[in-house]
Amino acid sequence: MSVHVNFSRLLAPLLVALVLVCPLAFADSAQSDAQANDVVETVVVIGEYLYSDQVNALKTPTPVIDVPQSLSIVTSDQIAKQGFTSIGDIITYLPGTNTSQGEGHRDAVVFRGMRSTADFYIDGARDDVQYYRPLYNLEQVEVLRGPNALFFGRGGTGGILNRVTKKSSVGENFSRFRASADSFGEYDLQVDGNFTTSENVAVRLNAFYESLENHRDHYDGGRLGLNPTAKILLTDATTLDLSYEYIDHERFIDRGIPTGSDGRPVEAFEEIVFGDPTLNTTTLQAHLLRATLAHNFSDSLKGNVSVFYADYDKLYQNFYASAYDQAATPDQVTLDGYLDTTQRQNAMLSSNLIQELYTGALAHTLILGLEYIDTSSDQDRFNAFWDTNSDDTEIFSTARPLGLVGGSGINASGVTTTNSFAADLNDDTRVGIEVFSAYIQDEIAVLNQLDIILGARFDSFEIDVLNVIADEARSRTDSEISPRFGVVYKPDEDISIYASYSESFLPRSGEQFANINAPNDALDPDSFTNTEIGLKWNVAQGLNLTLAAFEIEQSSPQAADDDPSTLDVIDSEITGFEAQLQGRVSDKWFLSAGYSYLDGEVVDLSGPTGRTPRELPSDMLSLWNNYQVTDNLGLGLGLTYQGKSYINSSNSAMLPSFTRIDMAVYYSVSDKLTVQLNVENLTDQLYFPNAHSTHQATVGAPLNARLTVSRQL
């Protein structure tokens, strides 16, 4: 069954007749390099290209105006000026995306209505363990919206987020230091130093330490990151980049507050933490190693090989509000809880060839790629177990503090109760995954004004799961082909009109592949398609406008209720419109503005329900301005607006709309010393930015300020 949404109404302001029938025949590609150089020239311009190094989200540096999909790029300079300290901060200021709570222990992004905890990449390599990713070592963050299986494989159902890290730079020597502290008591220290050791070798070290505090009771923690890198120019045509990153994180888990009879978060609970001050915690230790060898075979043929190995050791344990009845028992809340551990090793090998060639009058940029992933993931979960009722839930009074410390407290009946996180093993799985992928994309220049992008990816996804508790092993292999098609028409050098179609898939083992219990071991993957049409305009040097309308359709096979041996296929749709204007309006004024409209409907086996998908605000708006008042003084002012959204699929609980205003002041004491003040939530509004489920709504931070001092030697 499918939902019908008037997509043409969204496309109306952008609809352009782009109909082309052109017989394409590949001729002999043995054109000389000299001929190729006469016509095709790759120019890397920082700020215009997705990434100016050899490894990037689209495998090769590509002008944004030539990419047939909506995307956003946030540079390290923007991250610093807006005072961002998390992925969630960045997402708040981008169109078409919003944050989910992530249960208080992980990044969770909603890309065009599709919640994801695994569609994260670092220098193009999959980084799918659930944790809060730091920003200390980033050159920029790239968010590509819409299904993106061609270059990224499974997942990416609504979009992906790629972190581009800082690399060593041969020929440069610098040291930068940064220290910040905010009004809650949180502080961080960062170091970035690059050293050229010879004419062919450079090393770089990025490091940070952060002591965590915020507006909520019991919240604390610390994060440490070390990222040494090296660049070695083996020959004039060959470069080797090496990177090792160590991450050590610990923080308090806050799952937010319950919703009341009206379905809204209970504002009277805004200062209550429904958890255990000592046991609500998450820890992560991770080792990430990356190596990339890039070689220019000629001016028209380039290749690279990347190796990525990551070892993650993750624990989180928490209590949270699982039930609350404001009408019947307004002073009582039910708590649930669990302890969860994950040990995962990801090994990835990928290689790409990028060839510029000609077939007759047609110019091609051809990308050929292979990828192999080997993942081992062990995870288990222990439910809470209360000695008063031998159950995983217990009822407490809604007082502040809650009265639960170290797993022991007084329940709502006045009886001492104690929990054990070792008595009730919920699941224990040992997972092995092997993925082999091959992909090809051809960007065909037809005349000077028209590009056609054709591509496809083959994935073989094999998963083996041992259910330790049941002593049962299950296996499944999914082989999928994901196509991509795009047309880019440029009536002017600075204007492109595009249309695109792309697909992606998600195996039934899910994002974190904990199990493939029946019937999931017999079901085909969910499939996702994205149809998009848009306009990109370089309004002025460094100022870019993007308009896009899109439709994402999800097709999900489900076992039929009346006959489990047959399938019902559920089709659901999300449609939307995005607008983004970003860049320099003048030498003194930088502007970043975004707006998105999203629409969708919940579908089940009975068909359309009339309900709205959870975490889908119909309207989102963001605006940020940096203005250089004098040579030394700069000001920043911004706002974010998020329309109301539903917390659950039944639409019985919701997050109210809100507008948050932020500002900043920058002062350059000298060429090498800068002082910066960022103020968040200037009007001190009580708001609830996201949630995880019905009774876990995040309480937004009140008025707060962060002071930052940056020094370059």
ABEGO torsion letter per residue (X at the ends): XBBBBBAAAAAAAABBBBBBBBBBBBBBABBBAAAAAAABBBBBBBGABABABABBAAGBBBBAAABBBBBBBBBAAAAAAAGBABAAAAAAABBGBBBBAGGGABBBBBBGGBBBAABBBBGGBBBABBBBBBAAABABBBBBBEBAAAAAEBEGAAEBBBBBBBBBBBGBBBBBBBBBBBAAGBBBBBBBBBBBABAABBBBBBBBBBBBBBABBGBBEBBBBBBBBBBBBABAABBBBBBBBBBBBBBBBBAEBBBBAAGBBBAAAAABBBBBAAABBBBBBBBBBBBBBBBBABAABBBBBBBBBBBBBBBBBBBBBABBBAAABAABBBBBBBBBBBBBBBBBBBBBBBBBBBBEABBBBBBBBBBBBBBBBBBBBBBBBBAAAGBABBBBBBBOBAGBBGGBBBBAAGBBBBBBAAABBABBBBBBBBBBBBBBBBBBBBEAABBBBBBBBBBBBBBBBBBAAAGBBBBBBBBBBBBBBBBBBBABAABBBBBBBBBBBBBAAEAAGABBBOAAAABBBBBBBBBBBBBBBBABBGBBBBBBBBBBBBBBBBBBAABAABBBBBBBBBBBBBBBBBEBABAABBBBBBBBBBBBBBBBAAEBAGBBBBGBBABBBBBBBBBBABAABBBBBBBBBBBBBBABAAGABBBBBBBBBBBBBBBBABAABBBBBBBBGAAGBBBBABBABAABBBBBBBBBBBBBBBBBX
